[in-house]
Amino acid sequence: MTTPVASSSQPKPKDKKDKALAAASQYPLELQPPPAYIDQRIELFEKLRAEIPQPREEITITMPDGSERKGTSWETSPMDVAKEVSKSLSERIVIAKVNGDLWDLERPLEASCKLELLDFEHPEGKRVFWHSSAHVLGEAAERHYGCHLCIGPPTDDGFFYEMAIEERAVTHADYPALEKISESAIKDKQKFERLVISKEKLLEMFSYNKYKKYLIETKIPDGSSTTVYRCGPMVDLCVGPHIPHTGKIKAFMVTKNSASYFLGDSNNDSLQRVYGISFPDKKQLTDYKAFLAEAAKRDHRKIGREQELFFFNDLSPGSCFFLPHGTRIYNTLLELMRSEYVKRGYQEVISPNMYNSKLWETSGHWQNYRDDMFTLDIEKEKWALKPMNCPGHCLIFDSRDRSYKELPIRMAEFGIIHRNEASGALTGLTRVRRFMQDDTHVFCMPSQITSEIEALFDFMQHVYGLFGFEFRMELSTRPENYLGTVETWDVAEAPSTNNTAGEWQINPGDGAFYGPKIDIYIKDALRRSFQCATIQLDFQLPERFNLKYRSAEEMTNPDKPPSRPVMIHRAILGSLERFIAIITEHFGGKWPFWLSPRQVLVIPVAIPYKDYAQEIADKLSALGLFADVDNGADTLPKKIRNGEIAQYNFLLVVGQEELDSRSVNVRNRDDVGTKSKGEMVPLEEVTSKLVALKKSRSLENKLV
């Protein structure tokens, strides 16, 4: 692999900025000479491209509005059509769809087709734009590090490239150099050129890179072909498609780096991953930086530390220590779900945390999920901490005979579960090893599936509405490692597609190994998307555990075989730890009153009023409110300021007037007009209004 030459032989930096970049990273901006594989790839790319036959004939291009345009196969491109429509359209679009498939704008059309033109604001357009930007980052990485690239996909918020670098770690000091080279590639308006190449030639082209060779050898069948894309000196194994040229990128930023493993497997080589973000407009990058600043202010780890909600310790990585105020939030969420369970006919159960491996073999988890489980050797047998509650609930269902008259059984558990997440993936409360899940399993008859799923949608909409969340849904269908038969899966997926709660996207092949699932994604105050709720339809576990119930027909016909229940897996909050992280950032630490760990702070204006302040706090606490008293030595303005910083929803200030009239002076955290001394309110009135506000679970911090 090419290594940096001595600094004495490097070209002199052209300006102050280049000198600053070189000094910051202590490495040259680009390797001199460049890696030999770059020229070798380009030579083979150009040779193979010249061999492609391109027959010409007239074709018809149908636009989304039904209008038709004429073109020539292997000559007319989507970009040509866009330019005919308008110059502004051609400048705005980033990708095309031909007969429903994504297509490069400059790639000639091969036959008559239906054509759509997508811009950056379209979800598919954005992913293509970021995928192309990943190639620019890959080019910069090759030119700067001389690295061997692995994969570089788009993500929900940008892109990354994974790479192997010998004897050097990526650091923050490298970012300016990577951005400088990327900006150079963007300025050159390097075209993205597509080429179909045989497996044999691909292995020749990427013979220098063991990671690309592995992907070619394992993913591409013998005798077949796939595509590569070139932009400037970069040629990469890629199915595409891409934007027309790098000049479409107007703003580019490297955002972070991390360690990773090839293909996500800790048994493989350790790699380095560099992340970035890009936009077709510089203002969008400015807005994104403002978003990052606001997100940093709302970071649940920061707020959790400042408000003394929770912490982590290296002696138990991935396991949260909830402090008293954090536990108040935790328990309030449990109380919310339990109150709904009572209304909606759920039965709460408690199951063990550890099971013999025989249980997991029966459920299929041992075969499909073992690497993510904490396993133990006890008395010469294998055991495991549960990563989910469903097998235990199957045992509860099967603990006695069941009748159709009992169904549906809605079995709920706030179970503690453990999953063996990689240490490098642990991130605050969003990725942990030990957590609680608001898990429910509904055992029902096939005829009850539709009504139960509708009831779950209603439950979900009610709960998310309490937090002010919008949501969208995805249906994930049969994966490659599915259990059971295709016919059973077809039956399981059919009811899921009859949805009354709104539109959803289809996510093919991403279902659980035991059944299709519906994932619900919520949007927070910063418009970020998080997957929380899940509804999974399961015909497999009842089969594997031989679950059965006596149907109405069996009552009259004893020879009829027992009926099999259907199992619906459901979580709404999901992991309570992760949900607390989401709502911490959603509210920015300014909790709605019903959820707040610090609801009321009573402040006496002087020592003689301490007893009255304590009396008020005791009264409110007895009614189930979280009330504190500041009897410290600080001045009154300082106490008020401390209460505001601590995000108490209401400050009740008391002095001689309030004592004499058995009243309080109310200051509302969210009402600027009450920050100065306001009208006194009778204590009994304030008390009843505070209790009513908590009971209402309102998002508005207002006494009415």
C-alpha positions as CSV (number, residue, x, y, z in Angstrom):
1,M,0.0,0.0,0.0
2,T,1.3,3.5,-0.8
3,T,2.7,5.4,2.2
4,P,3.3,9.2,2.6
5,V,6.6,10.4,1.3
6,A,8.9,12.4,3.5
7,S,7.8,16.0,4.0
8,S,10.9,17.4,2.4
9,S,9.8,15.9,-1.0
10,Q,6.2,17.2,-0.8
11,P,5.0,20.1,-3.0
12,K,5.0,23.3,-1.1
13,P,1.6,24.4,0.2
14,K,0.2,27.1,-2.2
15,D,-1.4,29.4,0.4
16,K,-1.9,30.0,4.1
17,K,-5.0,27.7,4.2
18,D,-3.0,24.8,2.7
19,K,-0.2,25.4,5.2
20,A,-2.7,25.4,8.0
21,L,-4.2,22.1,6.8
22,A,-0.8,20.4,6.5
23,A,0.2,21.6,10.0
24,A,-3.1,20.5,11.5
25,S,-3.0,16.9,10.3
26,Q,0.8,16.5,10.2
27,Y,0.4,14.6,7.0
28,P,0.5,15.8,3.4
29,L,-2.8,16.8,1.8
30,E,-2.4,14.1,-0.9
31,L,0.0,11.2,-1.3
32,Q,2.9,11.7,-3.6
33,P,3.0,9.6,-5.7
34,P,-0.7,8.6,-5.7
35,P,-1.6,5.0,-5.1
36,A,-0.7,2.8,-8.2
37,Y,-4.1,1.2,-8.2
38,I,-5.8,4.5,-9.3
39,D,-4.2,4.5,-12.8
40,Q,-4.6,0.8,-13.2
41,R,-8.4,1.0,-12.5
42,I,-8.9,3.9,-14.9
43,E,-7.0,2.2,-17.7
44,L,-9.1,-1.0,-17.5
45,F,-12.3,1.1,-17.1
46,E,-11.6,3.0,-20.4
47,K,-10.7,-0.1,-22.3
48,L,-13.9,-1.9,-21.3
49,R,-16.1,1.1,-22.0
50,A,-14.9,1.3,-25.5
51,E,-16.2,-2.3,-26.2
52,I,-19.9,-1.6,-25.4
53,P,-22.3,-1.8,-28.5
54,Q,-24.9,0.9,-28.6
55,P,-27.7,0.3,-31.2
56,R,-29.9,3.3,-32.1
57,E,-33.6,3.4,-32.7
58,E,-36.6,5.7,-32.0
59,I,-38.2,5.4,-28.6
60,T,-41.3,6.9,-26.8
61,I,-40.8,8.5,-23.4
62,T,-43.9,8.8,-21.2
63,M,-43.9,11.5,-18.5
64,P,-45.9,11.4,-15.2
65,D,-48.6,13.6,-16.6
66,G,-49.2,11.2,-19.5
67,S,-47.5,13.3,-22.1
68,E,-45.1,11.7,-24.6
69,R,-41.8,12.7,-26.0
70,K,-39.7,11.1,-28.7
71,G,-36.1,10.0,-28.3
72,T,-33.3,7.7,-29.5
73,S,-32.2,4.6,-27.7
74,W,-28.6,4.7,-26.4
75,E,-28.5,8.4,-27.1
76,T,-31.4,10.3,-25.4
77,S,-30.9,10.6,-21.6
78,P,-33.3,11.7,-18.8
79,M,-31.2,14.9,-18.6
80,D,-31.9,15.6,-22.3
81,V,-35.6,15.3,-21.6
82,A,-35.3,17.6,-18.5
83,K,-33.6,20.3,-20.5
84,E,-36.4,20.2,-23.1
85,V,-38.9,20.8,-20.3
86,S,-37.1,23.7,-18.7
87,K,-33.6,24.8,-17.7
88,S,-34.6,25.2,-14.1
89,L,-35.8,21.7,-13.9
90,S,-32.6,20.3,-15.3
91,E,-30.6,22.2,-12.7
92,R,-32.8,21.1,-9.8
93,I,-33.1,17.4,-10.4
94,V,-30.6,14.9,-9.1
95,I,-31.9,11.5,-10.4
96,A,-34.4,9.8,-12.7
97,K,-36.7,6.8,-12.4
98,V,-37.2,4.7,-15.5
99,N,-40.2,2.3,-15.4
100,G,-40.0,2.6,-11.6
101,D,-36.3,2.0,-11.3
102,L,-33.7,4.6,-10.3
103,W,-31.6,5.7,-13.3
104,D,-28.7,8.0,-13.9
105,L,-29.7,11.3,-15.4
106,E,-26.9,11.1,-18.0
107,R,-27.3,7.4,-18.7
108,P,-28.9,6.9,-22.2
109,L,-32.4,5.4,-22.3
110,E,-32.3,1.9,-23.9
111,A,-36.0,1.5,-24.9
112,S,-39.4,3.1,-24.7
113,C,-40.2,3.8,-21.1
114,K,-42.0,5.8,-18.3
115,L,-39.9,8.6,-16.9
116,E,-39.9,10.5,-13.6
117,L,-37.5,13.2,-12.6
118,L,-36.6,13.6,-8.9
119,D,-35.0,16.4,-6.9
120,F,-33.1,16.5,-3.6
121,E,-36.2,16.9,-1.6
122,H,-37.6,13.6,-2.8
123,P,-36.5,10.8,-0.3
124,E,-35.0,8.7,-3.1
125,G,-33.3,11.8,-4.6
126,K,-31.7,12.6,-1.3
127,R,-30.3,9.1,-0.8
128,V,-28.8,9.1,-4.3
129,F,-27.3,12.6,-3.7
130,W,-25.7,11.4,-0.5
131,H,-24.6,8.1,-2.1
132,S,-22.8,10.1,-4.8
133,S,-21.3,12.3,-2.0
134,A,-20.0,9.2,-0.4
135,H,-18.0,8.5,-3.6
136,V,-16.5,12.0,-3.3
137,L,-15.5,11.2,0.3
138,G,-14.0,7.9,-0.9
139,E,-12.0,9.7,-3.5
140,A,-10.7,12.1,-0.9
141,A,-9.8,9.2,1.4
142,E,-7.9,7.4,-1.3
143,R,-6.0,10.5,-2.3
144,H,-5.2,11.5,1.3
145,Y,-4.7,8.1,3.1
146,G,-3.9,5.7,0.2
147,C,-6.5,3.5,1.9
148,H,-8.4,0.5,0.7
149,L,-12.1,1.3,0.6
150,C,-14.8,-1.1,1.7
151,I,-18.4,0.2,1.5
152,G,-19.8,3.7,1.3
153,P,-23.7,3.9,1.6
154,P,-26.1,6.8,2.2
155,T,-27.7,6.9,5.7
156,D,-30.8,8.7,7.0
157,D,-28.7,11.8,7.8
158,G,-25.8,11.8,5.3
159,F,-23.3,9.1,4.3
160,F,-20.2,7.3,5.4
161,Y,-17.2,5.5,3.9
162,E,-15.5,2.6,5.5
163,M,-11.8,2.0,4.9
164,A,-8.7,0.1,5.9
165,I,-5.7,2.3,6.6
166,E,-2.3,0.9,7.6
167,E,-0.6,2.3,10.7
168,R,-2.7,5.4,11.0
169,A,-6.0,6.3,12.8
170,V,-8.4,8.8,11.4
171,T,-8.6,11.9,13.7
172,H,-10.6,15.1,13.8
173,A,-7.5,16.9,12.5
174,D,-7.9,15.0,9.2
175,Y,-11.3,16.6,8.5
176,P,-10.0,19.8,6.8
177,A,-7.8,17.8,4.5
178,L,-10.6,15.5,3.5
179,E,-12.9,18.5,2.9
180,K,-10.3,20.3,0.9
181,I,-9.8,17.4,-1.5
182,S,-13.5,16.8,-1.7
183,E,-14.0,20.5,-2.6
184,S,-11.4,20.1,-5.3
185,A,-13.3,17.1,-6.8
186,I,-16.5,19.0,-6.6
187,K,-15.0,22.0,-8.4
188,D,-13.8,19.8,-11.2
189,K,-17.4,18.7,-11.9
190,Q,-16.3,15.1,-12.3
191,K,-18.8,13.1,-14.2
192,F,-20.2,9.8,-12.8
193,E,-19.7,7.3,-15.5
194,R,-21.4,3.9,-15.3
195,L,-20.0,0.6,-16.7
196,V,-21.2,-3.0,-16.6
197,I,-18.3,-5.4,-16.0
198,S,-18.0,-9.2,-15.8
199,K,-17.1,-10.8,-12.5
200,E,-13.7,-11.9,-14.0
201,K,-12.8,-8.3,-15.0
202,L,-14.0,-7.0,-11.6
203,L,-11.6,-9.3,-9.8
204,E,-8.8,-8.0,-12.1
205,M,-9.8,-4.3,-11.5
206,F,-9.9,-4.7,-7.7
207,S,-7.1,-7.2,-7.3
208,Y,-5.3,-4.8,-4.9
209,N,-8.3,-4.6,-2.5
210,K,-9.2,-7.8,-0.5
211,Y,-12.4,-6.3,0.8
212,K,-13.8,-5.6,-2.7
213,K,-12.6,-9.0,-3.9
214,Y,-14.5,-10.6,-1.1
215,L,-17.7,-8.7,-2.0
216,I,-17.2,-9.7,-5.7
217,E,-16.6,-13.3,-4.9
218,T,-19.5,-13.7,-2.5
219,K,-22.2,-11.4,-3.9
220,I,-21.8,-11.8,-7.7
221,P,-22.6,-15.2,-9.2
222,D,-20.0,-16.7,-11.5
223,G,-20.5,-15.8,-15.2
224,S,-22.5,-12.7,-14.3
225,S,-21.8,-9.0,-14.3
226,T,-22.4,-5.9,-12.2
227,T,-21.6,-2.2,-12.4
228,V,-18.8,0.1,-11.4
229,Y,-18.9,3.9,-11.4
230,R,-16.1,6.3,-12.1
231,C,-15.8,9.9,-10.9
232,G,-12.4,11.5,-11.6
233,P,-9.7,9.1,-10.4
234,M,-12.2,7.1,-8.3
235,V,-13.6,3.9,-9.7
236,D,-15.8,1.9,-7.3
237,L,-17.8,-1.3,-7.3
238,C,-21.4,0.1,-7.1
239,V,-24.9,-0.6,-8.4
240,G,-25.7,3.2,-8.4
241,P,-27.3,5.3,-9.6
242,H,-25.6,8.7,-9.2
243,I,-26.0,12.4,-9.8
244,P,-24.7,13.6,-13.2
245,H,-21.5,15.1,-11.8
246,T,-19.8,16.2,-8.6
247,G,-20.5,19.9,-9.3
248,K,-24.1,19.3,-8.2
249,I,-22.8,19.2,-4.7
250,K,-22.7,22.8,-3.4
251,A,-22.0,22.2,0.3
252,F,-19.9,19.3,1.8
253,M,-18.8,18.6,5.4
254,V,-17.1,15.7,7.2
255,T,-19.1,15.3,10.5
256,K,-17.5,12.4,12.5
257,N,-15.5,9.2,12.4
258,S,-15.6,5.9,14.3
259,A,-14.2,2.4,14.3
260,S,-16.0,-0.5,12.7
261,Y,-15.6,-4.1,11.6
262,F,-15.8,-5.3,8.0
263,L,-19.4,-6.4,7.4
264,G,-20.2,-5.6,11.0
265,D,-18.6,-8.8,12.3
266,S,-16.2,-8.5,15.2
267,N,-14.3,-11.5,13.9
268,N,-13.3,-9.6,10.7
269,D,-10.8,-6.8,10.2
270,S,-11.1,-3.6,12.2
271,L,-11.8,-0.7,9.9
272,Q,-12.3,3.1,10.1
273,R,-15.4,4.9,9.2
274,V,-15.7,8.5,8.1
275,Y,-19.1,10.2,8.0
276,G,-20.3,13.3,6.1
277,I,-23.2,15.4,5.0
278,S,-23.8,17.3,1.8
279,F,-26.4,19.6,0.1
280,P,-27.2,21.1,-3.3
281,D,-27.4,24.5,-1.6
282,K,-25.0,26.2,0.9
283,K,-27.9,27.6,2.9
284,Q,-29.0,24.0,3.7
285,L,-25.6,23.3,5.2
286,T,-25.9,26.5,7.3
287,D,-29.4,25.3,8.5
288,Y,-27.9,21.9,9.2
289,K,-25.2,23.3,11.4
290,A,-27.9,25.3,13.3
291,F,-29.8,22.0,13.7
292,L,-26.6,20.3,15.0
293,A,-26.2,23.1,17.6
294,E,-29.8,22.7,18.7
295,A,-29.4,18.9,18.8
296,A,-26.3,19.3,21.0
297,K,-28.3,21.5,23.5
298,R,-31.0,18.8,23.6
299,D,-28.6,15.8,23.9
300,H,-30.2,13.5,26.4
301,R,-26.7,12.7,27.9
302,K,-26.1,16.4,28.6
303,I,-29.6,17.0,30.0
304,G,-29.5,13.7,32.0
305,R,-26.3,14.9,33.6
306,E,-27.4,18.5,34.2
307,Q,-30.8,17.5,35.7
308,E,-29.3,14.5,37.6
309,L,-31.6,11.9,35.9
310,F,-29.2,9.1,35.1
311,F,-25.6,8.1,34.5
312,F,-23.4,5.2,33.3
313,N,-20.4,3.5,34.8
314,D,-17.7,1.4,33.0
315,L,-18.2,-1.4,35.6
316,S,-21.5,-2.1,33.9
317,P,-21.3,-0.8,30.3
318,G,-24.6,-0.4,28.5
319,S,-26.6,-0.5,31.8
320,C,-28.1,2.7,33.1
321,F,-28.2,3.9,36.7
322,F,-31.4,5.9,37.1
323,L,-31.1,8.6,39.8
324,P,-34.2,9.6,41.9
325,H,-35.4,12.2,39.4
326,G,-34.8,10.0,36.4
327,T,-36.7,7.2,38.2
328,R,-39.7,9.5,38.6
329,I,-39.9,9.8,34.7
330,Y,-39.4,6.1,34.4
331,N,-42.2,5.2,36.8
332,T,-44.5,7.8,35.3
333,L,-44.2,6.1,31.9
334,L,-45.0,2.8,33.6
335,E,-48.0,4.3,35.3
336,L,-49.2,5.6,32.0
337,M,-49.0,2.2,30.3
338,R,-50.5,0.4,33.3
339,S,-53.5,2.8,33.4
340,E,-54.1,2.1,29.7
341,Y,-53.8,-1.7,30.2
342,V,-56.6,-1.5,32.7
343,K,-58.8,0.3,30.2
344,R,-57.9,-2.0,27.3
345,G,-58.2,-5.4,28.8
346,Y,-54.5,-6.4,29.3
347,Q,-53.2,-8.8,31.9
348,E,-49.8,-8.1,33.4
349,V,-47.4,-11.0,34.1
350,I,-43.9,-11.5,35.3
351,S,-41.6,-14.1,33.7
352,P,-38.0,-15.2,34.5
353,N,-34.9,-13.4,33.3
354,M,-32.8,-16.6,32.5
355,Y,-33.8,-19.7,30.7
356,N,-32.2,-23.0,29.6
357,S,-31.0,-23.0,26.0
358,K,-33.6,-25.7,25.3
359,L,-36.3,-22.9,25.4
360,W,-34.3,-20.8,22.9
361,E,-33.8,-23.8,20.6
362,T,-37.6,-24.4,20.6
363,S,-38.3,-20.7,19.8
364,G,-35.6,-20.5,17.1
365,H,-33.6,-17.7,18.9
366,W,-30.7,-20.0,19.5
367,Q,-30.3,-20.6,15.8
368,N,-31.0,-17.0,14.7
369,Y,-30.2,-14.7,17.6
370,R,-27.5,-16.5,19.7
371,D,-24.7,-14.0,19.0
372,D,-26.8,-11.2,20.5
373,M,-27.6,-13.1,23.7
374,F,-25.7,-13.3,27.0
375,T,-25.0,-17.0,27.5
376,L,-23.9,-18.8,30.7
377,D,-22.6,-22.3,31.5
378,I,-24.4,-23.6,34.6
379,E,-24.1,-27.2,35.8
380,K,-22.8,-28.3,32.4
381,E,-25.8,-26.8,30.6
382,K,-26.2,-23.7,28.4
383,W,-28.4,-20.9,29.7
384,A,-29.1,-17.4,28.5
385,L,-30.5,-14.1,29.8
386,K,-33.6,-13.4,27.8
387,P,-33.3,-10.9,24.9
388,M,-37.1,-10.8,24.6
389,N,-40.2,-11.9,26.5
390,C,-42.1,-13.9,23.9
391,P,-40.9,-17.5,24.6
392,G,-41.7,-17.0,28.3
393,H,-45.2,-15.8,27.4
394,C,-45.7,-18.9,25.3
395,L,-44.9,-21.0,28.4
396,I,-47.4,-19.0,30.4
397,F,-50.1,-19.5,27.7
398,D,-49.3,-23.3,27.7
399,S,-49.4,-23.6,31.5
400,R,-53.0,-24.9,31.3
401,D,-55.8,-25.8,28.9
402,R,-57.2,-22.8,27.0
403,S,-60.7,-22.2,25.6
404,Y,-61.7,-20.0,22.7
405,K,-63.9,-18.2,25.2
406,E,-60.7,-16.8,26.9
407,L,-59.3,-15.3,23.6
408,P,-58.0,-12.8,23.0
409,I,-55.5,-13.0,25.9
410,R,-53.5,-9.7,26.0
411,M,-50.4,-10.6,28.0
412,A,-48.3,-7.6,29.1
413,E,-44.9,-7.5,30.9
414,F,-42.5,-4.8,31.8
415,G,-39.7,-7.3,31.4
416,I,-36.0,-6.6,32.0
417,I,-34.1,-7.9,28.9
418,H,-30.5,-8.1,27.9
419,R,-28.9,-8.0,24.5
420,N,-25.2,-8.4,23.8
421,E,-24.6,-5.1,21.9
422,A,-21.0,-4.5,20.8
423,S,-19.2,-2.1,23.1
424,G,-18.5,0.3,20.3
425,A,-22.2,0.6,19.5
426,L,-23.3,1.6,23.0
427,T,-24.6,5.2,23.0
428,G,-26.2,6.8,26.1
429,L,-29.7,5.5,26.5
430,T,-30.3,4.9,22.8
431,R,-28.2,1.8,22.6
432,V,-27.9,-0.2,25.8
433,R,-27.4,-3.8,26.9
434,R,-29.9,-3.9,29.7
435,F,-33.3,-2.3,29.3
436,M,-37.0,-2.7,30.0
437,Q,-39.6,-3.1,27.3
438,D,-43.3,-2.4,27.4
439,D,-43.9,-5.8,25.8
440,T,-47.3,-7.4,25.1
441,H,-48.2,-10.6,23.3
442,V,-51.8,-11.0,22.2
443,F,-52.9,-14.6,21.7
444,C,-56.0,-14.7,19.6
445,M,-58.1,-16.6,17.0
446,P,-57.4,-15.9,13.3
447,S,-60.8,-14.3,13.1
448,Q,-59.7,-11.8,15.7
449,I,-56.5,-10.6,14.0
450,T,-58.0,-7.6,12.2
451,S,-59.9,-6.2,15.3
452,E,-56.8,-6.7,17.5
453,I,-54.5,-4.9,15.1
454,E,-57.0,-2.0,14.8
455,A,-57.1,-1.8,18.6
456,L,-53.3,-1.7,18.7
457,F,-53.3,1.2,16.2
458,D,-55.8,3.1,18.4
459,F,-53.6,2.4,21.5
460,M,-50.5,3.6,19.7
461,Q,-52.2,6.8,18.4
462,H,-53.5,7.7,21.8
463,V,-50.1,7.2,23.6
464,Y,-48.1,9.1,20.9
465,G,-50.6,11.9,21.0
466,L,-49.8,12.5,24.6
467,F,-46.2,13.4,23.6
468,G,-47.1,15.4,20.5
469,F,-45.5,12.9,18.2
470,E,-46.3,12.5,14.5
471,F,-45.6,9.1,13.1
472,R,-45.3,7.0,9.9
473,M,-45.4,3.2,9.4
474,E,-43.4,0.6,7.6
475,L,-44.5,-3.0,6.8
476,S,-41.5,-5.4,6.8
477,T,-42.0,-8.7,5.0
478,R,-40.5,-12.1,4.9
479,P,-36.6,-12.1,5.4
480,E,-34.1,-14.6,4.0
481,N,-33.7,-16.5,7.3
482,Y,-37.5,-17.0,7.9
483,L,-39.0,-19.9,9.8
484,G,-41.9,-21.9,8.5
485,T,-43.3,-22.1,5.0
486,V,-43.9,-19.5,2.4
487,E,-47.6,-20.3,2.4
488,T,-47.8,-19.5,6.2
489,W,-46.0,-16.3,5.6
490,D,-48.4,-15.3,2.9
491,V,-51.3,-15.8,5.3
492,A,-49.6,-13.8,8.0
493,E,-48.8,-10.9,5.8
494,A,-52.3,-10.6,4.3
495,P,-54.1,-9.0,7.4
496,S,-51.2,-6.6,7.9
497,T,-51.8,-5.0,4.6
498,N,-55.4,-4.1,5.5
499,N,-54.5,-1.0,7.5
500,T,-57.0,1.6,8.7
501,A,-54.5,3.8,10.6
502,G,-53.0,5.5,7.5
503,E,-50.5,5.0,4.7
504,W,-47.3,3.0,5.1
505,Q,-44.2,2.0,3.2
506,I,-43.3,-1.5,2.3
507,N,-39.9,-2.7,3.5
508,P,-39.3,-6.0,1.7
509,G,-37.3,-8.7,3.5
510,D,-36.9,-6.9,6.8
511,G,-39.4,-8.8,8.9
512,A,-38.5,-10.8,12.0
513,F,-37.5,-14.4,11.3
514,Y,-40.8,-15.6,12.8
515,G,-43.3,-13.2,11.1
516,P,-44.0,-9.9,9.3
517,K,-43.8,-6.7,11.4
518,I,-45.1,-3.2,11.3
519,D,-42.6,-0.6,12.6
520,I,-43.8,2.8,13.6
521,Y,-41.5,5.8,13.3
522,I,-42.1,8.9,15.3
523,K,-40.8,12.4,14.6
524,D,-39.6,14.6,17.4
525,A,-39.4,18.4,17.8
526,L,-36.3,18.5,15.5
527,R,-38.1,16.5,12.8
528,R,-35.8,13.5,13.4
529,S,-37.3,10.0,12.9
530,F,-37.1,7.2,15.5
531,Q,-38.5,3.7,15.4
532,C,-40.3,2.9,18.6
533,A,-43.5,0.9,18.3
534,T,-43.7,-2.4,16.6
535,I,-46.5,-4.8,15.8
536,Q,-45.5,-8.3,14.6
537,L,-47.8,-11.1,13.5
538,D,-46.5,-14.5,14.4
539,F,-47.8,-17.9,13.2
540,Q,-44.5,-19.6,13.9
541,L,-44.0,-19.5,17.7
542,P,-47.5,-21.0,18.4
543,E,-46.5,-23.8,16.1
544,R,-43.0,-24.3,17.6
545,F,-44.4,-24.4,21.2
546,N,-47.4,-26.5,20.1
547,L,-49.8,-23.9,21.6
548,K,-53.5,-24.8,21.3
549,Y,-57.0,-23.9,22.5
550,R,-60.3,-25.6,22.4
551,S,-62.5,-24.1,19.7
552,A,-66.3,-24.0,19.6
553,E,-66.3,-26.8,17.1
554,E,-64.4,-29.1,19.5
555,M,-67.2,-28.8,22.0
556,T,-69.5,-30.6,19.6
557,N,-66.9,-32.7,17.8
558,P,-64.3,-34.2,20.1
559,D,-62.4,-35.8,17.2
560,K,-61.5,-32.4,15.7
561,P,-57.8,-31.5,16.3
562,P,-57.0,-28.6,18.7
563,S,-56.9,-25.1,17.2
564,R,-53.7,-23.0,17.0
565,P,-53.8,-19.4,18.3
566,V,-52.1,-16.6,16.4
567,M,-49.6,-14.5,18.4
568,I,-49.2,-10.7,17.9
569,H,-46.1,-9.1,19.4
570,R,-46.5,-5.5,20.3
571,A,-44.4,-2.7,21.9
572,I,-45.4,1.0,21.9
573,L,-42.8,2.8,23.9
574,G,-40.3,0.0,23.0
575,S,-37.3,0.2,25.2
576,L,-38.1,2.5,28.1
577,E,-34.5,3.7,28.2
578,R,-34.5,4.6,24.5
579,F,-37.9,6.2,24.8
580,I,-36.7,8.4,27.7
581,A,-33.7,9.5,25.5
582,I,-36.1,10.4,22.7
583,I,-38.5,12.4,24.9
584,T,-35.7,14.1,26.8
585,E,-34.4,15.5,23.5
586,H,-38.0,16.1,22.1
587,F,-38.8,18.3,25.1
588,G,-35.3,19.7,25.5
589,G,-35.5,18.9,29.2
590,K,-38.6,21.2,29.6
591,W,-40.9,18.4,30.7
592,P,-44.7,18.7,30.5
593,F,-46.1,18.8,34.0
594,W,-47.5,15.3,34.2
595,L,-44.1,13.8,33.2
596,S,-41.9,16.3,35.0
597,P,-39.6,15.0,37.8
598,R,-39.6,18.5,39.3
599,Q,-43.1,19.9,39.2
600,V,-43.3,22.5,41.9
601,L,-40.7,24.5,43.9
602,V,-41.9,26.4,46.9
603,I,-39.7,29.4,47.8
604,P,-40.0,31.4,51.0
605,V,-38.9,35.0,50.8
606,A,-37.4,34.9,54.2
607,I,-36.7,32.6,57.2
608,P,-40.0,33.2,59.0
609,Y,-41.9,31.7,56.1
610,K,-40.0,28.4,55.9
611,D,-42.7,26.5,57.9
612,Y,-45.5,27.7,55.6
613,A,-43.4,26.7,52.5
614,Q,-42.8,23.2,53.9
615,E,-46.5,22.9,54.8
616,I,-47.4,23.6,51.1
617,A,-44.8,21.1,49.8
618,D,-46.0,18.4,52.1
619,K,-49.6,19.0,51.1
620,L,-48.7,18.7,47.4
621,S,-46.5,15.7,47.9
622,A,-49.4,13.9,49.7
623,L,-51.5,14.4,46.6
624,G,-48.9,12.7,44.4
625,L,-47.1,15.8,43.1
626,F,-43.3,16.2,43.1
627,A,-42.8,19.3,45.3
628,D,-39.6,20.7,46.8
629,V,-38.8,23.6,49.1
630,D,-35.7,25.9,48.8
631,N,-34.9,26.8,52.3
632,G,-31.3,27.6,51.5
633,A,-29.3,30.7,52.2
634,D,-29.5,32.2,48.7
635,T,-31.2,35.5,47.9
636,L,-34.8,35.4,46.6
637,P,-33.7,36.3,43.0
638,K,-31.1,33.5,43.1
639,K,-33.6,30.9,44.4
640,I,-36.0,31.9,41.6
641,R,-33.2,31.6,39.0
642,N,-32.1,28.2,40.3
643,G,-35.7,27.0,40.1
644,E,-35.9,28.2,36.5
645,I,-32.6,26.5,35.5
646,A,-33.7,23.3,37.1
647,Q,-36.9,23.4,34.9
648,Y,-39.5,23.3,37.7
649,N,-42.8,23.8,36.0
650,F,-44.1,26.1,38.7
651,L,-42.5,28.3,41.4
652,L,-44.7,29.1,44.3
653,V,-43.3,32.1,46.2
654,V,-44.6,32.8,49.7
655,G,-44.2,35.7,52.1
656,Q,-46.2,37.5,54.8
657,E,-49.1,38.4,52.4
658,E,-49.4,34.8,51.2
659,L,-49.2,33.4,54.8
660,D,-51.9,35.8,56.1
661,S,-54.3,34.9,53.2
662,R,-53.3,31.2,52.9
663,S,-52.3,31.8,49.3
664,V,-49.3,31.6,47.0
665,N,-47.7,33.7,44.3
666,V,-47.5,31.5,41.1
667,R,-44.7,31.7,38.5
668,N,-45.1,29.6,35.4
669,R,-41.9,28.3,33.7
670,D,-43.4,28.8,30.2
671,D,-45.2,32.1,30.8
672,V,-42.8,35.1,30.6
673,G,-45.5,37.4,32.0
674,T,-45.4,35.7,35.4
675,K,-41.7,36.0,36.0
676,S,-42.3,39.1,38.1
677,K,-44.5,39.2,41.2
678,G,-48.1,38.4,40.1
679,E,-51.5,38.1,41.7
680,M,-51.9,35.9,44.7
681,V,-53.9,32.7,44.3
682,P,-55.6,30.8,47.1
683,L,-53.6,27.7,48.1
684,E,-56.7,25.4,47.8
685,E,-57.3,26.7,44.2
686,V,-53.7,26.2,43.1
687,T,-53.7,22.7,44.6
688,S,-56.8,21.5,42.8
689,K,-55.5,23.0,39.5
690,L,-52.1,21.3,39.8
691,V,-53.8,18.0,40.5
692,A,-56.1,18.5,37.6
693,L,-53.2,19.4,35.3
694,K,-51.3,16.2,36.2
695,K,-54.4,14.1,35.6
696,S,-55.1,15.7,32.2
697,R,-51.6,14.8,30.9
698,S,-51.6,18.0,28.9
699,L,-48.6,19.2,27.0
700,E,-49.5,22.8,27.9
701,N,-48.0,24.1,31.2
702,K,-51.0,26.1,32.2
703,L,-53.3,26.1,35.2
704,V,-57.0,26.3,34.2
